Amino acid sequence: MLDDYRRVALGVFAIALATAAPAAALNFFELEVYPATTEGKGLHEIETTDSFVANGRASRFDEEDEPTRHRLLRSSLEYNYGLTDHIDLAAYLDLQRPNGADVEYAGMRFRARGALADKGEYPVDLGWYIEAEVPHNTGSDLELDFRPLLSRDFGRFSLDLNPAFELPTVSTERRTLEFNYAARVYYRLSRNFVPGVEFYGDIGQIRAIDGSRDQEHYVFPVVYGRVTRGLKFVAGPGFGLTRASDPVILKLGVEYEFTLGGQGTVPSRPTY
């Protein structure tokens, strides 16, 4: 079983890199991979996703070659609502805390996510994701993000692919369409314990792809778990695969799902 798990994981990473031929600046507040299915009508979700740069990369622009993102803590607070059985709406508040500094406001995001059909209706489950990001104190004031979502089950294994296309629409920089990717494979060992591997990366602007040394690619061995009904988590370390990547990032996500007045449906597929 372990050999099968490794083969599937390597296959996901190869597909993700192959898909990266068309990219977006990697958003570290969005270290999450989405399935093609949605949460379910009337389902509320409150989630926090935190990442901590345990070992930051050294900047080539720093004369002392000090890690510029070392000990940077990023936090994203999300509220998600199942508008229909096939459409979710969500809002995010992004915060960050540089090493030894105060907590800073980093921006807001708003997104809609949907499924194109019921799970299992086609050989590959298909969905869509549209996001408007309003970052704070960056070169862009508004960025739009679109992702086709693809999911497929292989017995107890599940595969999710999220190629992403990002376009800065209100920006002081001359940037064109960019591409990044998120992908994962996980094994449903039990209802409450699911090991998996996540992959994230970006290659820069499509018209001017970054050199391999300037691209960022990460692999995260993670564990998805359920503490009690409605309360779930994901945790694991991330390892940078290129010189531009941070060597080690720690990730923790906690979410709570609930309905009001006994209304709502439960998703047919684990969404973690």
C-alpha positions in Angstrom: 0.0 0.0 0.0 2.9 2.4 0.8 4.4 1.9 -2.7 1.0 2.6 -4.3 0.7 5.8 -2.1 4.1 7.0 -3.3 3.4 6.3 -6.9 0.1 8.3 -6.7 1.9 11.1 -4.9 4.6 11.3 -7.5 2.1 11.2 -10.2 0.2 14.2 -8.7 3.4 16.2 -8.5 4.3 15.4 -12.1 0.8 16.5 -13.3 1.0 19.7 -11.2 4.4 20.6 -12.7 3.2 19.7 -16.2 0.1 21.9 -15.7 2.3 24.7 -14.6 3.4 25.4 -18.1 0.6 27.9 -18.5 1.1 30.6 -13.7 0.3 33.1 -10.7 2.2 34.5 -7.7 1.8 32.0 -4.9 -0.6 33.2 -2.3 0.6 31.8 1.1 -2.6 32.9 2.7 -4.3 30.3 0.4 -2.5 27.1 1.3 -5.6 25.0 0.6 -6.6 22.6 -2.1 -10.3 22.4 -3.0 -12.3 19.5 -4.2 -14.7 19.9 -7.2 -17.7 19.3 -4.9 -19.0 22.0 -2.5 -20.0 22.0 1.2 -23.7 21.7 0.8 -26.8 24.0 0.9 -27.3 25.9 4.2 -24.0 24.7 5.7 -21.9 27.4 7.5 -18.2 27.0 8.0 -15.7 29.1 10.0 -12.1 28.3 9.3 -8.7 29.6 10.2 -5.6 28.7 8.2 -2.2 29.5 9.7 1.3 29.1 8.3 4.6 29.8 10.0 8.0 30.1 8.2 10.1 28.0 10.5 13.1 28.3 8.2 13.0 31.2 5.8 14.9 31.6 2.6 17.8 34.0 2.2 17.1 37.0 -0.1 19.6 37.6 -2.9 18.8 41.3 -2.4 19.9 41.3 1.2 23.6 42.3 1.6 23.8 40.2 4.8 22.0 37.3 3.1 19.5 37.1 6.0 16.2 35.2 5.6 13.7 37.9 4.8 10.6 35.7 5.6 12.1 33.9 8.6 9.6 33.4 11.4 6.8 35.1 9.4 3.3 34.1 10.7 0.4 34.3 8.2 -3.2 33.8 9.3 -6.4 33.7 7.2 -9.9 33.8 8.8 -12.7 32.5 6.6 -16.4 32.4 6.7 -18.0 30.1 4.1 -21.7 29.6 3.3 -23.4 26.9 1.1 -25.7 29.0 -1.0 -27.0 26.0 -2.9 -26.0 22.3 -3.2 -23.6 23.4 -5.9 -22.4 26.9 -5.0 -20.4 28.2 -1.9 -19.7 31.8 -1.1 -16.8 32.9 1.2 -15.0 35.9 2.6 -11.5 36.0 4.1 -9.5 38.3 6.3 -5.7 38.0 6.0 -3.3 38.9 8.8 0.5 38.5 9.2 3.1 38.9 11.9 6.7 39.4 10.8 9.4 38.1 13.1 9.2 40.1 16.4 6.8 42.7 14.9 3.1 43.5 15.5 0.2 41.8 13.8 -0.5 43.5 10.4 -3.5 43.7 8.2 -2.6 41.9 4.9 -5.9 42.2 2.9 -9.3 40.7 2.2 -10.6 38.1 -0.3 -14.0 37.2 -1.6 -14.8 34.1 -3.6 -17.5 31.9 -5.2 -16.9 28.2 -5.7 -19.2 25.8 -7.5 -19.6 22.2 -8.8 -20.6 21.7 -12.5 -22.4 18.4 -11.7 -23.2 15.9 -8.9 -20.3 13.8 -7.7 -19.7 10.7 -9.8 -21.8 11.9 -12.7 -18.7 12.1 -14.9 -15.4 10.2 -14.8 -13.8 13.3 -13.4 -15.6 15.7 -11.0 -15.4 19.2 -12.3 -15.8 22.6 -10.5 -14.9 26.2 -10.7 -13.5 28.9 -8.4 -13.5 32.7 -8.8 -11.8 35.0 -6.3 -11.4 38.8 -5.9 -8.4 39.7 -3.7 -7.8 43.1 -2.2 -4.2 42.9 -0.9 -2.8 45.6 1.4 0.5 47.5 0.9 1.5 45.6 -2.3 2.0 46.6 -5.9 -1.6 45.5 -6.8 -4.9 46.9 -5.3 -7.1 44.2 -6.9 -6.4 40.8 -8.3 -8.7 38.3 -9.9 -8.2 34.5 -9.6 -9.9 31.8 -11.6 -9.4 28.0 -11.0 -10.9 25.0 -12.7 -11.3 22.3 -10.0 -10.8 18.6 -10.9 -11.3 15.7 -8.5 -11.2 11.9 -9.0 -11.4 9.0 -6.6 -9.3 5.8 -7.0 -10.7 3.4 -4.4 -9.6 4.9 -1.0 -7.3 7.4 -2.7 -8.6 10.8 -3.9 -6.9 13.3 -6.1 -7.7 17.0 -6.4 -6.1 19.4 -8.9 -6.4 23.2 -8.8 -4.5 25.0 -11.6 -5.0 28.7 -11.0 -4.9 31.8 -13.3 -4.4 35.2 -11.6 -4.7 38.6 -13.2 -3.7 41.9 -11.5 -6.4 44.3 -12.7 -5.6 47.4 -10.6 -1.8 47.5 -10.3 1.2 49.9 -10.3 3.2 47.0 -11.8 3.1 45.9 -15.5 2.0 42.3 -14.9 0.1 40.0 -17.1 -1.8 36.7 -16.5 0.0 34.4 -14.1 -0.3 30.8 -13.1 0.1 28.7 -10.0 -1.1 25.3 -8.9 -2.3 23.5 -5.9 -2.8 19.7 -5.8 -3.2 16.9 -3.3 -3.6 13.2 -3.0 -5.0 11.7 0.2 -5.9 8.2 1.5 -9.1 7.7 3.5 -7.6 5.5 6.2 -10.6 6.1 8.4 -13.4 8.6 8.9 -11.4 10.6 11.4 -7.8 10.2 10.2 -6.7 10.8 6.6 -3.0 11.1 5.6 -2.2 13.1 2.4 0.4 15.1 0.5 -0.2 18.6 -0.9 1.7 20.4 -3.6 1.9 24.2 -4.2 3.9 26.3 -6.6 4.1 29.1 -9.2 6.2 29.8 -12.3 5.5 33.5 -12.7 3.8 35.3 -15.6 2.8 33.2 -18.6 4.4 35.6 -21.1 7.7 35.7 -19.1 8.1 32.5 -17.1 10.5 32.8 -14.2 13.7 30.8 -14.3 13.7 27.5 -12.4 15.8 29.0 -9.6 13.2 31.8 -9.1 10.2 29.6 -9.1 8.6 28.5 -5.8 7.5 24.9 -5.3 6.5 23.1 -2.1 5.4 19.7 -0.9 3.4 19.3 2.3 2.9 15.9 4.0 -0.2 16.5 6.0 -2.8 14.8 8.1 -6.5 15.6 7.9 -8.5 14.7 11.0 -11.9 15.1 12.6 -12.0 15.8 16.3 -15.8 15.7 16.7 -18.8 16.2 14.5 -18.2 19.4 12.5 -14.8 20.1 13.9 -11.9 19.2 11.6 -8.2 20.1 11.1 -5.3 19.7 8.8 -1.6 20.0 9.9 1.8 19.3 8.5 5.2 20.7 7.5 6.0 22.1 4.0 9.4 21.7 2.3 10.6 24.1 -0.4 11.9 22.4 -3.5 13.7 25.3 -5.2 16.3 27.9 -4.2 13.6 30.7 -4.1 11.3 28.6 -1.8 11.4 28.8 2.0 13.0 25.6 3.3 10.4 24.8 5.9 6.9 26.1 6.5 4.5 24.8 9.1 0.8 24.7 8.4 -2.3 24.3 10.6 -5.9 24.7 9.6 -9.0 24.3 11.8 -12.6 24.5 10.6 -16.0 24.1 12.2 -19.1 23.3 10.2 -22.6 23.9 11.4 -26.2 24.5 10.3 -28.9 26.8 11.7 -32.3 25.6 12.7 -31.7 22.1 11.5 -31.5 23.3 7.9 -28.7 22.3 5.6 -27.1 19.3 3.9 -23.9 17.5 4.5 -21.4 17.2 1.7 -21.2 13.7 0.1 -17.4 13.9 -0.2 -15.0 14.7 2.6 -13.8 18.3 1.9 -11.3 18.7 4.7 
